[in-house]
Amino acid sequence: KLVLLPTLGGQTALNVAMDMHRSGQLVELGIELIGAQPDAIEKGEDRLAFKEAMKKIGLDVPVSGVAHD
């Protein structure tokens, strides 16, 4: 069984794991992510999604905003 631990290797490892997930390579190659699932990684990387997840479980979050160009 092939596994990938995306939390070991910093931001680069997370980026590669997510690229492989989105492209379908993990399924194609029969690789299982362990330690963190894609939805959890996405929530952690997306500031708005992370903020909403924290509010949903009742944690206070600082007042903030996101700038877009």
PDB file of N, CA, C and O in Angstrom, chain B, residues numbered from 101:
ATOM      1  N   LYS B 101       0.845  -1.181   0.000  1.00  0.00           N
ATOM      2  CA  LYS B 101       0.000   0.000   0.000  1.00  0.00           C
ATOM      3  C   LYS B 101       0.888   1.241   0.000  1.00  0.00           C
ATOM      4  O   LYS B 101       1.808   1.355   0.810  1.00  0.00           O
ATOM      5  N   LEU B 102       0.608   2.165  -0.910  1.00  0.00           N
ATOM      6  CA  LEU B 102       1.365   3.411  -0.992  1.00  0.00           C
ATOM      7  C   LEU B 102       0.648   4.505  -0.216  1.00  0.00           C
ATOM      8  O   LEU B 102      -0.565   4.675  -0.344  1.00  0.00           O
ATOM      9  N   VAL B 103       1.400   5.244   0.588  1.00  0.00           N
ATOM     10  CA  VAL B 103       0.825   6.348   1.352  1.00  0.00           C
ATOM     11  C   VAL B 103       1.700   7.586   1.179  1.00  0.00           C
ATOM     12  O   VAL B 103       2.882   7.495   0.845  1.00  0.00           O
ATOM     13  N   LEU B 104       1.088   8.742   1.415  1.00  0.00           N
ATOM     14  CA  LEU B 104       1.792  10.015   1.338  1.00  0.00           C
ATOM     15  C   LEU B 104       1.436  10.819   2.574  1.00  0.00           C
ATOM     16  O   LEU B 104       0.259  11.001   2.884  1.00  0.00           O
ATOM     17  N   LEU B 105       2.447  11.300   3.280  1.00  0.00           N
ATOM     18  CA  LEU B 105       2.262  12.124   4.468  1.00  0.00           C
ATOM     19  C   LEU B 105       2.558  13.572   4.067  1.00  0.00           C
ATOM     20  O   LEU B 105       3.713  13.997   4.105  1.00  0.00           O
ATOM     21  N   PRO B 106       1.521  14.338   3.682  1.00  0.00           N
ATOM     22  CA  PRO B 106       1.751  15.681   3.147  1.00  0.00           C
ATOM     23  C   PRO B 106       2.176  16.712   4.181  1.00  0.00           C
ATOM     24  O   PRO B 106       2.614  17.805   3.819  1.00  0.00           O
ATOM     25  N   THR B 107       2.055  16.385   5.455  1.00  0.00           N
ATOM     26  CA  THR B 107       2.409  17.345   6.504  1.00  0.00           C
ATOM     27  C   THR B 107       3.895  17.323   6.836  1.00  0.00           C
ATOM     28  O   THR B 107       4.352  18.092   7.682  1.00  0.00           O
ATOM     29  N   LEU B 108       4.641  16.463   6.190  1.00  0.00           N
ATOM     30  CA  LEU B 108       6.085  16.386   6.400  1.00  0.00           C
ATOM     31  C   LEU B 108       6.763  16.945   5.153  1.00  0.00           C
ATOM     32  O   LEU B 108       6.757  16.303   4.102  1.00  0.00           O
ATOM     33  N   GLY B 109       7.335  18.111   5.260  1.00  0.00           N
ATOM     34  CA  GLY B 109       7.984  18.707   4.104  1.00  0.00           C
ATOM     35  C   GLY B 109       7.564  20.144   3.864  1.00  0.00           C
ATOM     36  O   GLY B 109       7.911  20.732   2.840  1.00  0.00           O
ATOM     37  N   GLY B 110       6.825  20.707   4.794  1.00  0.00           N
ATOM     38  CA  GLY B 110       6.453  22.118   4.704  1.00  0.00           C
ATOM     39  C   GLY B 110       5.453  22.423   3.608  1.00  0.00           C
ATOM     40  O   GLY B 110       4.708  21.557   3.149  1.00  0.00           O
ATOM     41  N   GLN B 111       5.462  23.687   3.205  1.00  0.00           N
ATOM     42  CA  GLN B 111       4.495  24.176   2.222  1.00  0.00           C
ATOM     43  C   GLN B 111       4.624  23.457   0.885  1.00  0.00           C
ATOM     44  O   GLN B 111       3.622  23.179   0.227  1.00  0.00           O
ATOM     45  N   THR B 112       5.845  23.157   0.488  1.00  0.00           N
ATOM     46  CA  THR B 112       6.054  22.474  -0.790  1.00  0.00           C
ATOM     47  C   THR B 112       5.364  21.121  -0.805  1.00  0.00           C
ATOM     48  O   THR B 112       4.713  20.771  -1.790  1.00  0.00           O
ATOM     49  N   ALA B 113       5.496  20.359   0.267  1.00  0.00           N
ATOM     50  CA  ALA B 113       4.855  19.043   0.334  1.00  0.00           C
ATOM     51  C   ALA B 113       3.339  19.168   0.281  1.00  0.00           C
ATOM     52  O   ALA B 113       2.675  18.373  -0.384  1.00  0.00           O
ATOM     53  N   LEU B 114       2.783  20.161   0.976  1.00  0.00           N
ATOM     54  CA  LEU B 114       1.332  20.379   0.922  1.00  0.00           C
ATOM     55  C   LEU B 114       0.894  20.736  -0.497  1.00  0.00           C
ATOM     56  O   LEU B 114      -0.107  20.216  -0.992  1.00  0.00           O
ATOM     57  N   ASN B 115       1.640  21.616  -1.142  1.00  0.00           N
ATOM     58  CA  ASN B 115       1.291  22.021  -2.509  1.00  0.00           C
ATOM     59  C   ASN B 115       1.336  20.844  -3.476  1.00  0.00           C
ATOM     60  O   ASN B 115       0.431  20.672  -4.293  1.00  0.00           O
ATOM     61  N   VAL B 116       2.381  20.040  -3.385  1.00  0.00           N
ATOM     62  CA  VAL B 116       2.509  18.874  -4.276  1.00  0.00           C
ATOM     63  C   VAL B 116       1.377  17.882  -4.020  1.00  0.00           C
ATOM     64  O   VAL B 116       0.774  17.369  -4.962  1.00  0.00           O
ATOM     65  N   ALA B 117       1.089  17.614  -2.753  1.00  0.00           N
ATOM     66  CA  ALA B 117       0.015  16.677  -2.416  1.00  0.00           C
ATOM     67  C   ALA B 117      -1.326  17.168  -2.949  1.00  0.00           C
ATOM     68  O   ALA B 117      -2.109  16.380  -3.479  1.00  0.00           O
ATOM     69  N   MET B 118      -1.595  18.464  -2.812  1.00  0.00           N
ATOM     70  CA  MET B 118      -2.866  19.000  -3.297  1.00  0.00           C
ATOM     71  C   MET B 118      -2.928  18.987  -4.821  1.00  0.00           C
ATOM     72  O   MET B 118      -3.983  18.708  -5.390  1.00  0.00           O
ATOM     73  N   ASP B 119      -1.829  19.279  -5.482  1.00  0.00           N
ATOM     74  CA  ASP B 119      -1.796  19.195  -6.948  1.00  0.00           C
ATOM     75  C   ASP B 119      -2.068  17.766  -7.407  1.00  0.00           C
ATOM     76  O   ASP B 119      -2.820  17.546  -8.357  1.00  0.00           O
ATOM     77  N   MET B 120      -1.457  16.800  -6.732  1.00  0.00           N
ATOM     78  CA  MET B 120      -1.681  15.392  -7.085  1.00  0.00           C
ATOM     79  C   MET B 120      -3.126  14.983  -6.824  1.00  0.00           C
ATOM     80  O   MET B 120      -3.707  14.222  -7.598  1.00  0.00           O
ATOM     81  N   HIS B 121      -3.703  15.483  -5.746  1.00  0.00           N
ATOM     82  CA  HIS B 121      -5.107  15.183  -5.433  1.00  0.00           C
ATOM     83  C   HIS B 121      -6.026  15.761  -6.509  1.00  0.00           C
ATOM     84  O   HIS B 121      -6.882  15.057  -7.045  1.00  0.00           O
ATOM     85  N   ARG B 122      -5.844  17.041  -6.821  1.00  0.00           N
ATOM     86  CA  ARG B 122      -6.715  17.716  -7.794  1.00  0.00           C
ATOM     87  C   ARG B 122      -6.607  17.101  -9.188  1.00  0.00           C
ATOM     88  O   ARG B 122      -7.594  17.051  -9.921  1.00  0.00           O
ATOM     89  N   SER B 123      -5.422  16.637  -9.554  1.00  0.00           N
ATOM     90  CA  SER B 123      -5.224  16.070 -10.892  1.00  0.00           C
ATOM     91  C   SER B 123      -5.689  14.619 -10.995  1.00  0.00           C
ATOM     92  O   SER B 123      -5.766  14.064 -12.090  1.00  0.00           O
ATOM     93  N   GLY B 124      -5.999  14.005  -9.845  1.00  0.00           N
ATOM     94  CA  GLY B 124      -6.427  12.613  -9.847  1.00  0.00           C
ATOM     95  C   GLY B 124      -5.281  11.618  -9.781  1.00  0.00           C
ATOM     96  O   GLY B 124      -5.508  10.409  -9.834  1.00  0.00           O
ATOM     97  N   GLN B 125      -4.058  12.107  -9.667  1.00  0.00           N
ATOM     98  CA  GLN B 125      -2.900  11.212  -9.641  1.00  0.00           C
ATOM     99  C   GLN B 125      -2.898  10.292  -8.424  1.00  0.00           C
ATOM    100  O   GLN B 125      -2.470   9.141  -8.518  1.00  0.00           O
ATOM    101  N   LEU B 126      -3.370  10.786  -7.291  1.00  0.00           N
ATOM    102  CA  LEU B 126      -3.376   9.936  -6.094  1.00  0.00           C
ATOM    103  C   LEU B 126      -4.248   8.704  -6.315  1.00  0.00           C
ATOM    104  O   LEU B 126      -3.850   7.585  -5.994  1.00  0.00           O
ATOM    105  N   VAL B 127      -5.433   8.921  -6.864  1.00  0.00           N
ATOM    106  CA  VAL B 127      -6.338   7.798  -7.139  1.00  0.00           C
ATOM    107  C   VAL B 127      -5.739   6.900  -8.213  1.00  0.00           C
ATOM    108  O   VAL B 127      -5.725   5.677  -8.077  1.00  0.00           O
ATOM    109  N   GLU B 128      -5.248   7.518  -9.276  1.00  0.00           N
ATOM    110  CA  GLU B 128      -4.665   6.766 -10.398  1.00  0.00           C
ATOM    111  C   GLU B 128      -3.517   5.864  -9.950  1.00  0.00           C
ATOM    112  O   GLU B 128      -3.382   4.737 -10.426  1.00  0.00           O
ATOM    113  N   LEU B 129      -2.699   6.364  -9.037  1.00  0.00           N
ATOM    114  CA  LEU B 129      -1.535   5.607  -8.576  1.00  0.00           C
ATOM    115  C   LEU B 129      -1.812   4.789  -7.318  1.00  0.00           C
ATOM    116  O   LEU B 129      -0.935   4.071  -6.837  1.00  0.00           O
ATOM    117  N   GLY B 130      -3.028   4.895  -6.786  1.00  0.00           N
ATOM    118  CA  GLY B 130      -3.388   4.136  -5.590  1.00  0.00           C
ATOM    119  C   GLY B 130      -2.688   4.624  -4.335  1.00  0.00           C
ATOM    120  O   GLY B 130      -2.354   3.832  -3.453  1.00  0.00           O
ATOM    121  N   ILE B 131      -2.469   5.931  -4.258  1.00  0.00           N
ATOM    122  CA  ILE B 131      -1.780   6.512  -3.101  1.00  0.00           C
ATOM    123  C   ILE B 131      -2.811   7.102  -2.143  1.00  0.00           C
ATOM    124  O   ILE B 131      -3.706   7.841  -2.551  1.00  0.00           O
ATOM    125  N   GLU B 132      -2.669   6.763  -0.863  1.00  0.00           N
ATOM    126  CA  GLU B 132      -3.572   7.278   0.166  1.00  0.00           C
ATOM    127  C   GLU B 132      -2.867   8.381   0.956  1.00  0.00           C
ATOM    128  O   GLU B 132      -1.731   8.212   1.398  1.00  0.00           O
ATOM    129  N   LEU B 133      -3.554   9.505   1.125  1.00  0.00           N
ATOM    130  CA  LEU B 133      -3.016  10.559   1.992  1.00  0.00           C
ATOM    131  C   LEU B 133      -3.245  10.154   3.436  1.00  0.00           C
ATOM    132  O   LEU B 133      -4.330   9.692   3.791  1.00  0.00           O
ATOM    133  N   ILE B 134      -2.232  10.324   4.269  1.00  0.00           N
ATOM    134  CA  ILE B 134      -2.388  10.062   5.699  1.00  0.00           C
ATOM    135  C   ILE B 134      -1.964  11.317   6.460  1.00  0.00           C
ATOM    136  O   ILE B 134      -1.152  12.101   5.968  1.00  0.00           O
ATOM    137  N   GLY B 135      -2.505  11.503   7.644  1.00  0.00           N
ATOM    138  CA  GLY B 135      -2.123  12.638   8.476  1.00  0.00           C
ATOM    139  C   GLY B 135      -2.958  13.877   8.253  1.00  0.00           C
ATOM    140  O   GLY B 135      -3.186  14.638   9.193  1.00  0.00           O
ATOM    141  N   ALA B 136      -3.418  14.101   7.044  1.00  0.00           N
ATOM    142  CA  ALA B 136      -4.279  15.241   6.721  1.00  0.00           C
ATOM    143  C   ALA B 136      -5.020  14.933   5.429  1.00  0.00           C
ATOM    144  O   ALA B 136      -4.433  14.446   4.463  1.00  0.00           O
ATOM    145  N   GLN B 137      -6.293  15.219   5.424  1.00  0.00           N
ATOM    146  CA  GLN B 137      -7.106  14.990   4.238  1.00  0.00           C
ATOM    147  C   GLN B 137      -7.180  16.273   3.407  1.00  0.00           C
ATOM    148  O   GLN B 137      -7.005  17.366   3.945  1.00  0.00           O
ATOM    149  N   PRO B 138      -7.438  16.150   2.094  1.00  0.00           N
ATOM    150  CA  PRO B 138      -7.462  17.327   1.223  1.00  0.00           C
ATOM    151  C   PRO B 138      -8.397  18.439   1.702  1.00  0.00           C
ATOM    152  O   PRO B 138      -8.042  19.614   1.614  1.00  0.00           O
ATOM    153  N   ASP B 139      -9.575  18.091   2.203  1.00  0.00           N
ATOM    154  CA  ASP B 139     -10.492  19.144   2.652  1.00  0.00           C
ATOM    155  C   ASP B 139      -9.921  19.905   3.848  1.00  0.00           C
ATOM    156  O   ASP B 139     -10.123  21.114   3.960  1.00  0.00           O
ATOM    157  N   ALA B 140      -9.222  19.222   4.729  1.00  0.00           N
ATOM    158  CA  ALA B 140      -8.597  19.886   5.882  1.00  0.00           C
ATOM    159  C   ALA B 140      -7.449  20.787   5.432  1.00  0.00           C
ATOM    160  O   ALA B 140      -7.276  21.884   5.965  1.00  0.00           O
ATOM    161  N   ILE B 141      -6.674  20.336   4.465  1.00  0.00           N
ATOM    162  CA  ILE B 141      -5.572  21.153   3.944  1.00  0.00           C
ATOM    163  C   ILE B 141      -6.135  22.409   3.282  1.00  0.00           C
ATOM    164  O   ILE B 141      -5.620  23.508   3.487  1.00  0.00           O
ATOM    165  N   GLU B 142      -7.194  22.242   2.486  1.00  0.00           N
ATOM    166  CA  GLU B 142      -7.807  23.392   1.819  1.00  0.00           C
ATOM    167  C   GLU B 142      -8.335  24.404   2.828  1.00  0.00           C
ATOM    168  O   GLU B 142      -8.150  25.608   2.650  1.00  0.00           O
ATOM    169  N   LYS B 143      -8.990  23.932   3.885  1.00  0.00           N
ATOM    170  CA  LYS B 143      -9.490  24.852   4.916  1.00  0.00           C
ATOM    171  C   LYS B 143      -8.345  25.593   5.588  1.00  0.00           C
ATOM    172  O   LYS B 143      -8.465  26.781   5.887  1.00  0.00           O
ATOM    173  N   GLY B 144      -7.252  24.912   5.825  1.00  0.00           N
ATOM    174  CA  GLY B 144      -6.108  25.544   6.462  1.00  0.00           C
ATOM    175  C   GLY B 144      -5.405  26.556   5.573  1.00  0.00           C
ATOM    176  O   GLY B 144      -4.801  27.506   6.071  1.00  0.00           O
ATOM    177  N   GLU B 145      -5.477  26.360   4.265  1.00  0.00           N
ATOM    178  CA  GLU B 145      -4.808  27.246   3.317  1.00  0.00           C
ATOM    179  C   GLU B 145      -5.675  28.426   2.901  1.00  0.00           C
ATOM    180  O   GLU B 145      -5.151  29.483   2.548  1.00  0.00           O
ATOM    181  N   ASP B 146      -6.978  28.263   2.937  1.00  0.00           N
ATOM    182  CA  ASP B 146      -7.917  29.307   2.514  1.00  0.00           C
ATOM    183  C   ASP B 146      -8.322  30.128   3.734  1.00  0.00           C
ATOM    184  O   ASP B 146      -9.022  29.629   4.615  1.00  0.00           O
ATOM    185  N   ARG B 147      -7.890  31.374   3.787  1.00  0.00           N
ATOM    186  CA  ARG B 147      -8.121  32.194   4.977  1.00  0.00           C
ATOM    187  C   ARG B 147      -9.598  32.348   5.322  1.00  0.00           C
ATOM    188  O   ARG B 147      -9.973  32.265   6.491  1.00  0.00           O
ATOM    189  N   LEU B 148     -10.438  32.572   4.312  1.00  0.00           N
ATOM    190  CA  LEU B 148     -11.869  32.727   4.583  1.00  0.00           C
ATOM    191  C   LEU B 148     -12.491  31.423   5.066  1.00  0.00           C
ATOM    192  O   LEU B 148     -13.289  31.426   6.003  1.00  0.00           O
ATOM    193  N   ALA B 149     -12.134  30.316   4.439  1.00  0.00           N
ATOM    194  CA  ALA B 149     -12.672  29.016   4.857  1.00  0.00           C
ATOM    195  C   ALA B 149     -12.221  28.684   6.275  1.00  0.00           C
ATOM    196  O   ALA B 149     -12.994  28.139   7.062  1.00  0.00           O
ATOM    197  N   PHE B 150     -10.969  29.010   6.603  1.00  0.00           N
ATOM    198  CA  PHE B 150     -10.457  28.754   7.950  1.00  0.00           C
ATOM    199  C   PHE B 150     -11.216  29.591   8.974  1.00  0.00           C
ATOM    200  O   PHE B 150     -11.614  29.085  10.024  1.00  0.00           O
ATOM    201  N   LYS B 151     -11.413  30.861   8.670  1.00  0.00           N
ATOM    202  CA  LYS B 151     -12.144  31.752   9.580  1.00  0.00           C
ATOM    203  C   LYS B 151     -13.557  31.228   9.827  1.00  0.00           C
ATOM    204  O   LYS B 151     -14.012  31.184  10.970  1.00  0.00           O
ATOM    205  N   GLU B 152     -14.247  30.834   8.765  1.00  0.00           N
ATOM    206  CA  GLU B 152     -15.610  30.306   8.910  1.00  0.00           C
ATOM    207  C   GLU B 152     -15.625  29.010   9.714  1.00  0.00           C
ATOM    208  O   GLU B 152     -16.533  28.792  10.517  1.00  0.00           O
ATOM    209  N   ALA B 153     -14.642  28.158   9.509  1.00  0.00           N
ATOM    210  CA  ALA B 153     -14.569  26.903  10.265  1.00  0.00           C
ATOM    211  C   ALA B 153     -14.376  27.181  11.752  1.00  0.00           C
ATOM    212  O   ALA B 153     -14.971  26.506  12.592  1.00  0.00           O
ATOM    213  N   MET B 154     -13.551  28.166  12.077  1.00  0.00           N
ATOM    214  CA  MET B 154     -13.322  28.510  13.487  1.00  0.00           C
ATOM    215  C   MET B 154     -14.578  29.102  14.119  1.00  0.00           C
ATOM    216  O   MET B 154     -14.914  28.787  15.261  1.00  0.00           O
ATOM    217  N   LYS B 155     -15.271  29.964  13.367  1.00  0.00           N
ATOM    218  CA  LYS B 155     -16.516  30.554  13.875  1.00  0.00           C
ATOM    219  C   LYS B 155     -17.581  29.474  14.081  1.00  0.00           C
ATOM    220  O   LYS B 155     -18.347  29.519  15.043  1.00  0.00           O
ATOM    221  N   LYS B 156     -17.616  28.510  13.169  1.00  0.00           N
ATOM    222  CA  LYS B 156     -18.613  27.437  13.240  1.00  0.00           C
ATOM    223  C   LYS B 156     -18.469  26.607  14.512  1.00  0.00           C
ATOM    224  O   LYS B 156     -19.462  26.115  15.047  1.00  0.00           O
ATOM    225  N   ILE B 157     -17.238  26.449  14.999  1.00  0.00           N
ATOM    226  CA  ILE B 157     -17.042  25.667  16.224  1.00  0.00           C
ATOM    227  C   ILE B 157     -17.000  26.547  17.470  1.00  0.00           C
ATOM    228  O   ILE B 157     -16.682  26.083  18.565  1.00  0.00           O
ATOM    229  N   GLY B 158     -17.329  27.834  17.282  1.00  0.00           N
ATOM    230  CA  GLY B 158     -17.473  28.715  18.425  1.00  0.00           C
ATOM    231  C   GLY B 158     -16.227  29.436  18.894  1.00  0.00           C
ATOM    232  O   GLY B 158     -16.227  30.017  19.979  1.00  0.00           O
ATOM    233  N   LEU B 159     -15.167  29.413  18.106  1.00  0.00           N
ATOM    234  CA  LEU B 159     -13.947  30.122  18.497  1.00  0.00           C
ATOM    235  C   LEU B 159     -14.013  31.574  18.040  1.00  0.00           C
ATOM    236  O   LEU B 159     -14.479  31.870  16.939  1.00  0.00           O
ATOM    237  N   ASP B 160     -13.547  32.468  18.890  1.00  0.00           N
ATOM    238  CA  ASP B 160     -13.454  33.871  18.505  1.00  0.00           C
ATOM    239  C   ASP B 160     -12.323  34.036  17.498  1.00  0.00           C
ATOM    240  O   ASP B 160     -11.272  33.405  17.607  1.00  0.00           O
ATOM    241  N   VAL B 161     -12.562  34.892  16.525  1.00  0.00           N
ATOM    242  CA  VAL B 161     -11.533  35.199  15.533  1.00  0.00           C
ATOM    243  C   VAL B 161     -11.368  36.712  15.473  1.00  0.00           C
ATOM    244  O   VAL B 161     -12.334  37.445  15.682  1.00  0.00           O
ATOM    245  N   PRO B 162     -10.169  37.186  15.194  1.00  0.00           N
ATOM    246  CA  PRO B 162      -9.977  38.634  15.114  1.00  0.00           C
ATOM    247  C   PRO B 162     -10.709  39.220  13.913  1.00  0.00           C
ATOM    248  O   PRO B 162     -10.922  38.545  12.906  1.00  0.00           O
ATOM    249  N   VAL B 163     -11.088  40.484  14.039  1.00  0.00           N
ATOM    250  CA  VAL B 163     -11.691  41.182  12.914  1.00  0.00           C
ATOM    251  C   VAL B 163     -10.644  41.234  11.807  1.00  0.00           C
ATOM    252  O   VAL B 163      -9.493  41.599  12.044  1.00  0.00           O
ATOM    253  N   SER B 164     -11.053  40.867  10.606  1.00  0.00           N
ATOM    254  CA  SER B 164     -10.098  40.827   9.500  1.00  0.00           C
ATOM    255  C   SER B 164     -10.823  40.967   8.176  1.00  0.00           C
ATOM    256  O   SER B 164     -12.052  40.945   8.119  1.00  0.00           O
ATOM    257  N   GLY B 165     -10.059  41.109   7.132  1.00  0.00           N
ATOM    258  CA  GLY B 165     -10.602  41.177   5.790  1.00  0.00           C
ATOM    259  C   GLY B 165      -9.590  40.611   4.817  1.00  0.00           C
ATOM    260  O   GLY B 165      -8.432  40.380   5.164  1.00  0.00           O
ATOM    261  N   VAL B 166     -10.041  40.391   3.599  1.00  0.00           N
ATOM    262  CA  VAL B 166      -9.168  39.866   2.553  1.00  0.00           C
ATOM    263  C   VAL B 166      -9.186  40.859   1.401  1.00  0.00           C
ATOM    264  O   VAL B 166     -10.257  41.278   0.961  1.00  0.00           O
ATOM    265  N   ALA B 167      -8.023  41.235   0.913  1.00  0.00           N
ATOM    266  CA  ALA B 167      -7.916  42.151  -0.218  1.00  0.00           C
ATOM    267  C   ALA B 167      -7.855  41.355  -1.518  1.00  0.00           C
ATOM    268  O   ALA B 167      -7.201  40.315  -1.592  1.00  0.00           O
ATOM    269  N   HIS B 168      -8.531  41.844  -2.517  1.00  0.00           N
ATOM    270  CA  HIS B 168      -8.517  41.222  -3.853  1.00  0.00           C
ATOM    271  C   HIS B 168      -8.089  42.274  -4.863  1.00  0.00           C
ATOM    272  O   HIS B 168      -8.362  43.461  -4.684  1.00  0.00           O
ATOM    273  N   ASP B 169      -7.410  41.834  -5.937  1.00  0.00           N
ATOM    274  CA  ASP B 169      -7.083  42.811  -6.971  1.00  0.00           C
ATOM    275  C   ASP B 169      -8.056  42.746  -8.098  1.00  0.00           C
ATOM    276  O   ASP B 169      -7.935  43.501  -9.062  1.00  0.00           O
TER     277      ASP B 169
END
